[in-house]
Structure formats: structure tokens, C-alpha cells
Amino acid sequence: MSTGGLAGSVLAWSEKEFQEQVVAGAKSLGWLVYHTHDSRRSEPGFPDLVLVQPVRGRVLFRELKTQKGRTTQAQDTWIEALTRAGQDAAIWRPSDWESRDIHRALVVQRA
């Protein structure tokens, strides 16, 4: 997964730029990606992305934030509820892209 020519500014990515990179990277690795484009009528706080890898039987729920962005109480509630229900739910930031943690999460085999 490349940085799309933005290597020097990864930590400064907007949420939209970051999301574009994550979605493109996930799709290139065979993931199905769902994102609600207009969340005004959706449940507040639901994670930005649902990523499904049907071959490996994996589902990830990810809230995307800028490097300094803060989660809302509703976002924290969803992440905690999904995690307590046994789902893989977390927050990703541009530093997770830069460290390749996102890449590792997308290529790791099911345990």
C-alpha cells in the first residue's frame, strides 16, 4: 500500500485523505469496504468503515481520525460495545498508516 505520493505529509492528512488511502489499500488487498456517505440519518457514532475479508473470515470496524482528532462519546460507546461483543473495533490514525500497523492488520491471517 503506497502513501499515494503524500509520504512527507501523512501525519497531516485530513480525515478524507486518510479514508481514501485506507479504502484504496483495503480494496487492493481484497477487502469489501462499507462507508455511510451521509451519516445525518444514521446512528450517531457508528464507525466510519466496516471492512470485510470474506476469504479469511474477518470483519473490522474502524473509526478514522486525523492525528489530533478526538472521538465523540457516541463513537467511544460504539467502539466499546463492539469490542465487548467480541468484534474487532478500533480507531485508526495517520500514524497507524505510517507505522504500517494498518497494513499489518489488513494482511494478517485469521487466528
N, C-alpha and C positions, 0 to 999 in steps of 0.2 A: 504494500500500500504506500503510495507516494504521498508526499505532502503537497502535491499539486502546485509546485513552484512557490510555495509560501513558507519554506523551511525556516527562514530567518524571523518570521513573524507568527509562528504557531501559537505562542502564548498570548498574542494579541488578537487572535481570531474572534470574530463576532460569533454569537451562537449560530447564526445562519451559515456562516462559512464552516464552522466546526461540524454542524449537522451534515452539510453537503459532503464533507470528507468522510465522515463516519458511514453515511449511507452508501456512498460510492465504494468504499473499501469493503463493507459488508457484502454488498451485492457482487463484487468481484470475487468473493470467496464463497459464493453460493447461498448466501442468506436471503430469506424473504424479509422485507423491511416494511413495517407499517408505521405511519405517522399521521396523526389527525391534523389536517391543514388548517382547519378553522375550529379552534377549541372553545369558542364562545358558548356553544350549547353542549359541551362535553362536561363530564365530571371534573371539577377543579382538582388540579394536582396530579392527574394521571400522567405517568411518564411519557416523555416525548416520543420514544421509539419502542416498538416491540419487534425484536429480531428473532427469526425462527430459522433454525438449521434442521430441516426435516431428515436429511440423511444421517446426521449424528444424534437426532432426537434432543435438540437443545432449544431452549427459549430464554431470551434475555430481555428484561425490562430495563431501559436506561433513560434516566433524566440527563439532559445535556445542559451544561452551564459554562459560561465563559470562565476564564481563570479566576476572576474575582467575584463572579456571580453568586448570589445566595439563593438557597431554596426557600420556598414558602412553607408554611406549616402544613398546608394541604399536600404538597409534594413530599415532605418528610413523612406524613401519615401514610401515603400510598407506598412509598419505598419500604417503610417498616412493616406494613400489613402484608405486602407481597413476600417479603423476606420471611416473616413469621409463618406464612402459608407454604413455605418451602420453595419459593421461587427465587431465581437469580435476578435480583433487582439492586441497582446501584446508581451512583452518579458518576458521569464521566466528564472530565475537563480537558482542555487542550494539552495540559501537561501529561495526561494519560496517553495521548496520541504521541507526543514527543518521546516519552519513555518506552513506547511500543507496548504498553500494557493492554491497549485496546486490540492491537494486532494479535497478541498472545491469547486474549480472550476469544477472539474470533477463529483462531486456528486450532485451539486445544481440542483434543478428543474428549468425548464424554467419559466420565469416570466410571 
